[in-house]
Amino acid sequence: MIARLKTWVAVALLALAGCGADDGERQDSLQLIRERGHLIAGVFTDKPPFGYVDEQGDYVGYDTDLARHLAKRLLGDESKVEFVAVDPASRVPMLQSGKVDLILANMTVTPERAGVVDFTYPNLQVAVQALVRDDSGIERFADLAGRTVIVTSGTTADLWLTQNHPQMNLLKYERTSLSLQALADGRGDAYVQDNIVLYGWTKQHPGYRVLDDQLGGVAPVAPAVRKGNLVLRDWLNGELQAMTREGVMLKLYDRYLRSQLPDDMDPQLLLMDASAE
């Protein structure tokens, strides 16, 4: 049975209780998208395997392909999607300003975020862990005391470490690619981020390993829409359920995630079953 995180989901849903749409959101947001003729999705451009730009300049990745599937289901054509590049710190402001219809950028569900955006059913679950060089001598998170730890601004790792380890020496960058380059350049002793990204880095860059410690436990990842846009959120929930039943989510996992993870990783440890909601 695919792993589930009912406590986290319950927290997110409680944040929605009593939150109705304002007058602007009472319009049929799906109809507005249909009239526009394309879906606008906020995605990463430098965070493989979720969202990145390939050598041909095309948007690719787990989240970008998910956006194409949604565009086809809503508009009949997977090409009817406009991708807008976001970084972790800009995801919520881009939704709040109406510059994107939804965020598909590996966004972890937290109670704080659920208070300012509306999440759909989660489709993945991740844990925050630390990436270090093999020769660093670092074996556990406690060994990072007094060392420089790299984070990407606005990520769950940044927020968790800032709240729980305010004295830790954090070196912050705006983008995942810059953070990983900083670690490779020796500007920090570890990079703390979602484990799927870190496992992918170790697959492509020998000489690095992921520490076993999970910081803050396992948490769900879900698409997000503007707070109060219940029409779009509910439609997305229905489509995510259907795509899970049809095996689409597993195919996305096989295409983008499986090769980035340890060979013995069970997909049921990462995939969440929207169809059972």
C-alpha positions as CSV (number, residue, x, y, z in Angstrom):
1,M,0.0,0.0,0.0
2,I,1.4,3.4,-1.0
3,A,2.7,5.3,2.0
4,R,0.5,8.0,3.4
5,L,0.9,11.0,5.8
6,K,-2.6,11.5,7.2
7,T,-1.3,13.8,10.0
8,W,0.3,16.2,7.6
9,V,-2.6,16.2,5.2
10,A,-5.0,16.7,8.1
11,V,-3.1,19.8,9.2
12,A,-3.2,21.2,5.7
13,L,-6.9,20.5,5.4
14,L,-7.6,22.1,8.8
15,A,-5.9,25.2,7.5
16,L,-8.6,25.3,4.8
17,A,-11.5,25.1,7.2
18,G,-13.6,28.2,7.0
19,C,-11.5,29.7,4.2
20,G,-14.0,30.5,1.5
21,A,-13.1,32.2,-1.8
22,D,-13.2,36.0,-2.0
23,D,-15.4,37.7,-4.7
24,G,-12.6,37.6,-7.3
25,E,-12.1,33.9,-6.8
26,R,-15.8,33.1,-7.0
27,Q,-15.5,33.2,-10.8
28,D,-15.0,29.9,-12.5
29,S,-11.2,29.9,-12.7
30,L,-11.3,26.9,-15.0
31,Q,-13.4,28.8,-17.5
32,L,-11.0,31.7,-17.3
33,I,-8.1,29.4,-18.2
34,R,-10.1,27.9,-21.1
35,E,-10.9,31.3,-22.4
36,R,-7.2,32.3,-22.2
37,G,-6.3,29.1,-24.0
38,H,-3.4,27.9,-21.9
39,L,-2.5,27.0,-18.3
40,I,0.2,28.9,-16.5
41,A,2.4,26.8,-14.2
42,G,5.2,28.0,-12.0
43,V,8.1,25.5,-12.2
44,F,11.8,25.2,-11.3
45,T,14.4,25.5,-14.1
46,D,17.4,24.2,-12.2
47,K,16.2,21.5,-9.9
48,P,16.4,18.1,-11.6
49,P,14.6,15.8,-11.7
50,F,11.6,18.0,-10.9
51,G,12.1,20.9,-13.2
52,Y,15.0,22.0,-15.4
53,V,15.9,23.3,-18.8
54,D,17.7,20.8,-21.1
55,E,20.4,21.5,-23.7
56,Q,17.8,22.3,-26.3
57,G,16.2,24.9,-24.1
58,D,13.1,22.8,-23.3
59,Y,11.4,22.6,-20.0
60,V,11.6,19.1,-18.7
61,G,11.2,17.1,-15.5
62,Y,8.6,15.4,-13.3
63,D,6.7,18.6,-12.5
64,T,6.8,20.0,-16.0
65,D,5.5,16.8,-17.5
66,L,2.7,16.8,-14.8
67,A,1.8,20.3,-16.0
68,R,1.6,19.0,-19.6
69,H,-0.7,16.2,-18.6
70,L,-3.0,18.7,-16.8
71,A,-3.1,21.0,-19.8
72,K,-4.1,18.1,-22.0
73,R,-6.9,17.1,-19.6
74,L,-8.2,20.6,-19.3
75,L,-7.6,22.0,-22.8
76,G,-7.1,18.9,-24.9
77,D,-3.5,19.7,-25.8
78,E,-0.4,19.2,-23.7
79,S,1.4,22.0,-25.4
80,K,-1.1,24.6,-24.1
81,V,0.9,25.3,-21.0
82,E,3.1,28.4,-20.3
83,F,6.0,27.7,-17.9
84,V,7.1,30.5,-15.6
85,A,10.4,30.1,-13.8
86,V,10.2,30.3,-10.0
87,D,12.7,29.8,-7.2
88,P,11.8,28.5,-3.7
89,A,11.2,32.0,-2.2
90,S,9.1,33.3,-5.1
91,R,6.6,30.5,-5.3
92,V,4.0,31.9,-2.9
93,P,4.3,35.5,-4.1
94,M,3.8,34.3,-7.7
95,L,0.6,32.7,-6.7
96,Q,-0.6,35.6,-4.6
97,S,0.0,38.1,-7.4
98,G,-1.9,36.0,-9.9
99,K,1.1,35.6,-12.2
100,V,0.6,31.8,-12.3
101,D,-2.4,29.5,-12.0
102,L,-0.6,26.9,-10.0
103,I,2.8,26.0,-8.6
104,L,4.3,22.7,-9.7
105,A,7.7,23.2,-8.1
106,N,8.4,20.4,-5.6
107,M,6.6,22.4,-2.8
108,T,6.5,20.7,0.6
109,V,3.3,21.0,2.5
110,T,3.7,22.8,5.8
111,P,1.1,24.3,8.2
112,E,2.6,27.8,7.5
113,R,2.3,27.5,3.8
114,A,-1.1,25.9,4.0
115,G,-2.2,29.2,5.7
116,V,-1.4,31.3,2.6
117,V,-1.9,28.9,-0.3
118,D,-4.3,26.0,-1.0
119,F,-2.6,22.6,-1.6
120,T,-4.1,19.8,-3.6
121,Y,-3.8,16.2,-2.5
122,P,-0.1,15.4,-2.2
123,N,1.6,13.2,-4.9
124,L,5.1,12.6,-3.3
125,Q,6.7,12.6,0.1
126,V,10.2,13.7,1.0
127,A,12.6,14.2,3.9
128,V,15.1,16.9,4.5
129,Q,18.6,15.5,4.7
130,A,22.2,16.7,4.3
131,L,24.7,16.1,1.5
132,V,28.4,16.0,2.3
133,R,31.6,15.1,0.6
134,D,32.8,11.5,1.2
135,D,36.1,12.8,2.7
136,S,34.4,15.4,5.0
137,G,34.6,13.2,8.1
138,I,30.9,14.1,8.8
139,E,28.8,11.1,9.7
140,R,25.7,12.6,11.3
141,F,23.8,15.9,11.5
142,A,25.3,16.6,14.9
143,D,28.8,16.8,13.3
144,L,27.7,20.0,11.5
145,A,27.8,22.0,14.7
146,G,30.2,24.9,14.2
147,R,30.4,24.2,10.4
148,T,29.0,26.1,7.5
149,V,25.8,24.6,6.1
150,I,24.4,25.6,2.7
151,V,20.7,26.0,2.1
152,T,18.5,27.4,-0.7
153,S,16.5,30.4,0.5
154,G,12.8,29.7,1.1
155,T,13.1,25.9,1.1
156,T,11.8,23.7,3.9
157,A,15.4,23.1,4.9
158,D,16.1,26.8,5.2
159,L,12.9,27.3,7.3
160,W,13.5,24.3,9.5
161,L,17.1,25.0,10.3
162,T,16.4,28.7,10.9
163,Q,13.7,27.8,13.4
164,N,15.3,24.9,15.1
165,H,19.0,25.7,14.9
166,P,19.1,29.6,14.9
167,Q,22.8,29.6,15.9
168,M,23.8,27.4,12.9
169,N,26.0,29.1,10.4
170,L,23.8,29.1,7.3
171,L,25.1,30.1,3.8
172,K,22.1,30.9,1.7
173,Y,21.7,31.0,-2.1
174,E,18.6,31.8,-4.2
175,R,18.7,28.7,-6.4
176,T,19.4,25.0,-6.0
177,S,22.1,25.0,-8.7
178,L,24.0,27.8,-7.0
179,S,23.8,26.0,-3.6
180,L,25.1,22.7,-5.1
181,Q,27.9,24.6,-6.9
182,A,28.8,26.3,-3.6
183,L,29.2,22.8,-2.0
184,A,31.3,21.6,-4.9
185,D,33.5,24.7,-4.6
186,G,34.1,24.0,-0.9
187,R,32.3,27.1,0.4
188,G,30.3,25.0,2.9
189,D,30.6,21.7,4.6
190,A,27.1,20.4,3.7
191,Y,24.0,21.2,1.7
192,V,20.7,20.6,3.3
193,Q,17.7,20.0,0.9
194,D,15.0,17.5,0.0
195,N,16.5,14.0,-0.2
196,I,15.4,13.2,-3.8
197,V,17.5,16.1,-5.1
198,L,20.4,15.0,-3.0
199,Y,20.3,11.4,-4.1
200,G,20.2,12.6,-7.7
201,W,23.3,14.6,-7.2
202,T,25.2,11.6,-5.7
203,K,24.2,9.5,-8.7
204,Q,25.8,12.0,-11.1
205,H,28.7,13.2,-8.9
206,P,30.8,10.5,-7.3
207,G,32.4,11.5,-4.0
208,Y,29.3,12.7,-2.2
209,R,26.9,10.9,0.1
210,V,23.6,11.7,1.9
211,L,23.6,11.5,5.7
212,D,20.9,9.1,7.2
213,D,19.5,11.7,9.6
214,Q,16.1,13.1,8.5
215,L,15.5,16.6,9.7
216,G,11.9,17.2,10.8
217,G,10.6,13.8,9.5
218,V,8.9,12.9,6.3
219,A,6.6,15.5,4.7
220,P,4.3,15.5,1.7
221,V,4.8,17.4,-1.6
222,A,1.8,18.8,-3.5
223,P,0.8,21.3,-6.2
224,A,-0.5,24.6,-4.9
225,V,-3.0,27.2,-6.1
226,R,-3.9,30.7,-4.9
227,K,-5.6,30.8,-1.5
228,G,-9.4,30.5,-2.0
229,N,-9.2,29.2,-5.6
230,L,-11.3,26.2,-4.6
231,V,-12.6,25.6,-8.1
232,L,-9.1,25.0,-9.5
233,R,-8.0,23.1,-6.4
234,D,-10.9,20.7,-6.5
235,W,-10.5,20.1,-10.2
236,L,-6.8,19.3,-9.7
237,N,-7.7,16.9,-6.9
238,G,-10.0,15.0,-9.2
239,E,-7.4,14.8,-12.0
240,L,-4.7,13.7,-9.6
241,Q,-6.9,10.9,-8.4
242,A,-7.7,9.8,-11.9
243,M,-4.0,10.0,-13.0
244,T,-3.0,7.9,-10.0
245,R,-5.6,5.2,-10.9
246,E,-4.5,5.3,-14.5
247,G,-0.8,4.8,-13.6
248,V,0.3,8.2,-14.9
249,M,2.0,9.2,-11.6
250,L,4.0,5.9,-11.5
251,K,5.1,6.5,-15.2
252,L,6.3,10.0,-14.2
253,Y,8.2,8.4,-11.3
254,D,9.7,5.8,-13.6
255,R,10.8,8.4,-16.2
256,Y,12.3,11.0,-13.9
257,L,12.8,9.8,-10.3
258,R,13.7,6.1,-10.4
259,S,17.1,6.5,-12.0
260,Q,18.0,9.3,-9.5
261,L,17.4,7.3,-6.4
262,P,19.2,4.4,-4.7
263,D,18.7,1.2,-6.7
264,D,16.9,-0.5,-3.8
265,M,14.5,2.4,-3.2
266,D,10.8,1.3,-3.2
267,P,8.7,3.8,-5.1
268,Q,6.0,3.3,-2.4
269,L,8.2,5.1,0.0
270,L,7.9,8.3,-2.1
271,L,4.6,8.1,-4.0
272,M,1.4,9.2,-2.3
273,D,-1.9,7.8,-3.4
274,A,-4.3,10.6,-4.3
275,S,-6.8,8.1,-5.5
276,A,-7.4,7.0,-1.9
277,E,-8.4,10.5,-0.7
